[in-house]
């Protein structure tokens, strides 16, 4: 959590707490603010020095949160570069709410626009993967009780209206870079020079023991899961050949349920 300044450090003021917190937040981001006038000098430090200490502590705490999420991204670019970029990102796109746990979604996009990383697209793609990995850890594990017998009893005329539901603890990832190969090298501490310019399709699945299982998918399997996550009906899949991958999703327990959805005709 991002905390407001300690009230013991504030001089008496007509400003209310909300105003003080707002000004303090602005000052942390080097925006114009009169908060320095509200800070008491303490232990030989001027109000401006105290404010700079608060700024440094703020940036350091948020940077540590980013490092926790993007640890392999940091490993790719080095700690010094990561710290510098994280500071720039934090000051330009600070946490919008008082909950650091949900911060960092835009960090991969920020990395993708850095000129220093123009020749290393895999860095931003690894960050994108790590953010999705973090979100997968927050999903709720669902028991899979898919009723195959009920599916077999569906009237053939209703096949095109079947809507399959992908389990919420399953997320998919797509990249123009072979992030799975890079990820495997990083977790095994065996990074070697290699060509990563290959498309990559992955399934991230939260296991009952709370670990994340990462599985490679074919492009068609990825397309099918993506379209089913968008609530598309069986008859609307594009291309229709994707239906051939349904058996894979059923046998690997990726489909949680299904329903028949018919759109009512206009009166």
C-alpha positions in Angstrom: 0.0 0.0 0.0 1.1 3.6 -0.7 0.9 5.5 2.5 0.4 9.3 3.0 2.9 11.3 5.0 3.2 10.8 8.7 1.0 13.4 10.3 3.7 14.0 13.0 5.9 15.5 10.2 3.3 18.0 9.2 3.1 21.5 10.5 -0.2 23.0 11.6 -2.3 23.9 8.5 -5.8 24.9 7.5 -5.7 22.2 4.8 -7.7 19.1 5.4 -6.2 15.6 5.3 -7.5 14.9 1.7 -5.9 18.1 0.5 -2.6 17.3 2.2 -2.5 13.8 0.7 -3.2 15.2 -2.7 -0.5 17.8 -2.5 1.9 15.2 -1.1 1.2 12.8 -4.0 1.8 15.7 -6.5 5.1 16.5 -4.9 6.3 12.9 -5.0 5.9 13.1 -8.8 7.8 16.4 -8.9 4.6 18.3 -9.7 4.1 21.8 -8.4 2.9 21.7 -4.8 3.0 23.7 -1.5 3.4 20.5 0.6 7.0 21.5 1.6 5.5 24.4 3.5 3.6 21.9 5.6 6.5 19.8 6.5 8.3 20.3 9.8 12.1 20.5 9.8 13.4 17.5 11.6 16.8 16.2 12.9 18.7 18.8 10.8 16.9 18.1 7.6 15.1 21.0 5.7 11.6 20.5 4.5 12.9 20.1 0.9 15.4 17.4 2.0 12.6 15.6 3.9 10.4 15.8 0.8 13.2 14.3 -1.3 13.6 11.5 1.1 9.8 10.8 0.8 10.2 10.9 -3.0 13.1 8.4 -3.0 11.3 6.1 -0.7 8.1 6.2 -2.8 10.0 5.4 -6.1 12.0 2.7 -4.4 9.0 0.9 -3.0 7.1 1.0 -6.3 10.2 -0.1 -8.1 10.5 -3.1 -5.8 7.0 -4.0 -6.6 7.8 -3.9 -10.4 10.9 -6.0 -9.8 8.8 -8.6 -8.1 6.5 -8.9 -11.1 9.0 -8.5 -13.8 12.0 -10.3 -12.4 13.0 -12.0 -15.7 12.7 -8.7 -17.6 15.1 -7.2 -15.1 17.4 -10.1 -15.6 17.5 -9.4 -19.3 18.3 -5.7 -19.1 20.2 -5.6 -15.8 19.4 -4.0 -12.5 20.8 -0.5 -13.3 18.8 -0.1 -16.5 15.7 -1.5 -15.0 15.9 0.9 -12.0 16.3 3.9 -14.3 13.4 2.9 -16.6 11.2 2.0 -13.7 11.8 5.4 -12.2 10.8 7.1 -15.5 7.7 4.9 -15.8 6.6 5.6 -12.2 6.9 9.3 -12.6 5.0 9.4 -15.9 2.4 6.8 -15.0 2.2 6.6 -11.2 -0.2 4.2 -9.4 -3.8 5.5 -9.9 -5.1 3.8 -6.8 -3.8 3.1 -3.3 -3.0 -0.6 -4.1 0.4 -1.4 -5.5 -0.6 -5.0 -6.2 -2.5 -4.1 -9.3 0.2 -1.7 -10.7 2.3 -2.4 -13.7 -0.1 -3.4 -16.5 1.2 -0.6 -18.8 4.9 -1.3 -18.1 5.4 -3.8 -21.0 3.9 -1.2 -23.4 6.2 1.4 -22.0 9.2 -0.8 -22.6 8.1 -1.5 -26.2 8.4 2.2 -27.0 11.9 2.7 -25.6 14.4 3.4 -28.4 17.1 1.7 -26.3 15.2 -1.6 -26.7 14.2 -1.2 -30.3 16.6 -4.1 -31.3 15.5 -6.2 -28.4 11.7 -6.7 -28.9 11.8 -9.8 -26.7 12.3 -7.7 -23.6 8.9 -6.0 -23.8 7.4 -9.4 -24.8 8.9 -11.0 -21.7 7.4 -8.3 -19.6 4.0 -8.9 -21.2 4.3 -12.6 -20.4 5.3 -11.9 -16.8 2.3 -9.6 -16.3 -0.1 -12.3 -17.6 1.7 -14.8 -15.4 1.0 -12.6 -12.4 -2.7 -12.3 -13.4 -2.9 -16.0 -13.7 -1.7 -16.4 -10.1 -4.6 -14.3 -9.0 -7.3 -16.3 -10.7 -9.6 -18.6 -8.8 -9.1 -22.3 -9.3 -12.2 -23.9 -10.7 -13.1 -27.6 -10.4 -13.7 -29.1 -13.9 -16.8 -31.2 -14.2 -17.4 -31.2 -17.9 -20.4 -33.3 -18.8 -19.3 -35.0 -22.0 -22.4 -37.2 -22.0 -24.7 -34.1 -22.2 -22.7 -32.8 -25.1 -23.1 -36.0 -27.0 -26.9 -35.7 -26.5 -27.1 -32.3 -28.1 -29.4 -32.2 -31.2 -27.2 -31.9 -34.3 -29.4 -29.0 -35.4 -28.2 -27.1 -32.3 -24.5 -27.7 -32.7 -23.9 -24.2 -34.2 -25.5 -22.6 -31.2 -23.2 -24.3 -28.6 -21.2 -21.8 -26.5 -18.3 -23.3 -24.6 -16.9 -21.8 -21.5 -13.1 -21.7 -20.9 -12.1 -22.2 -17.3 -11.2 -18.8 -15.7 -7.9 -20.0 -14.3 -6.6 -20.5 -17.9 -5.1 -17.6 -19.8 -3.5 -17.5 -23.2 -0.4 -15.6 -24.5 0.7 -14.8 -28.0 3.9 -13.2 -29.2 6.0 -12.7 -32.3 9.0 -13.7 -30.2 9.7 -17.2 -28.9 9.1 -16.2 -25.3 8.7 -19.8 -24.1 12.2 -20.7 -25.2 13.6 -17.6 -23.5 11.5 -18.3 -20.4 12.9 -21.8 -20.2 16.4 -20.6 -20.5 15.9 -18.0 -17.8 14.4 -20.3 -15.2 17.1 -22.8 -15.9 19.8 -20.1 -15.7 21.1 -21.1 -19.1 20.7 -18.2 -21.4 22.4 -18.6 -24.8 22.4 -16.6 -28.0 19.6 -17.8 -30.2 17.1 -16.6 -32.8 13.9 -15.6 -31.0 12.0 -14.3 -34.1 9.4 -17.0 -34.1 5.7 -16.8 -33.2 4.8 -18.2 -29.8 1.4 -19.4 -28.5 1.1 -20.3 -24.8 -1.4 -21.5 -22.3 -1.0 -20.4 -18.7 -3.0 -22.6 -16.3 -3.2 -22.3 -12.5 -2.7 -25.7 -10.9 -4.4 -26.9 -7.7 -1.1 -26.5 -5.9 -1.1 -22.8 -6.9 1.8 -23.2 -9.4 1.4 -22.0 -13.0 1.7 -24.5 -15.7 3.0 -23.1 -19.0 2.1 -25.2 -22.2 2.9 -24.5 -25.8 -0.1 -24.3 -28.1 -0.5 -24.5 -31.8 -1.8 -21.4 -33.6 -5.2 -23.0 -34.2 -5.5 -24.1 -30.5 -4.7 -20.5 -29.5 -7.2 -19.1 -31.9 -9.9 -21.5 -30.7 -9.4 -20.6 -27.0 -9.3 -16.9 -27.9 -12.6 -17.0 -29.7 -14.3 -19.1 -27.1 -13.1 -16.7 -24.4 -14.9 -14.0 -26.5 -18.2 -16.1 -26.1 -18.3 -17.0 -29.8 -20.8 -19.8 -30.8 -19.5 -23.0 -32.3 -21.0 -22.1 -35.7 -19.4 -18.7 -35.7 -15.8 -19.8 -35.3 -13.4 -18.5 -38.0 -12.1 -20.5 -39.7 -14.6 -23.3 -39.1 -11.7 -25.8 -39.1 -10.9 -24.7 -35.6 -13.7 -27.0 -34.4 -11.2 -29.8 -35.0 -9.3 -28.6 -31.9 -12.3 -29.0 -29.5 -11.2 -32.5 -28.5 -7.9 -31.1 -27.3 -9.6 -28.6 -25.1 -12.0 -31.2 -23.7 -9.4 -33.8 -22.9 -7.1 -31.3 -21.3 -9.9 -30.0 -19.0 -9.8 -26.5 -20.4 -13.5 -26.3 -21.1 -15.6 -25.9 -17.9 -19.1 -26.0 -19.3 -21.3 -25.3 -22.3 -24.7 -24.0 -23.1 -27.1 -23.6 -26.1 -27.5 -20.0 -27.0 -30.1 -19.0 -29.6 -30.7 -15.4 -30.6 -34.4 -14.7 -30.7 -35.7 -13.5 -34.0 -37.2 -10.0 -34.1 -40.9 -9.9 -33.8 
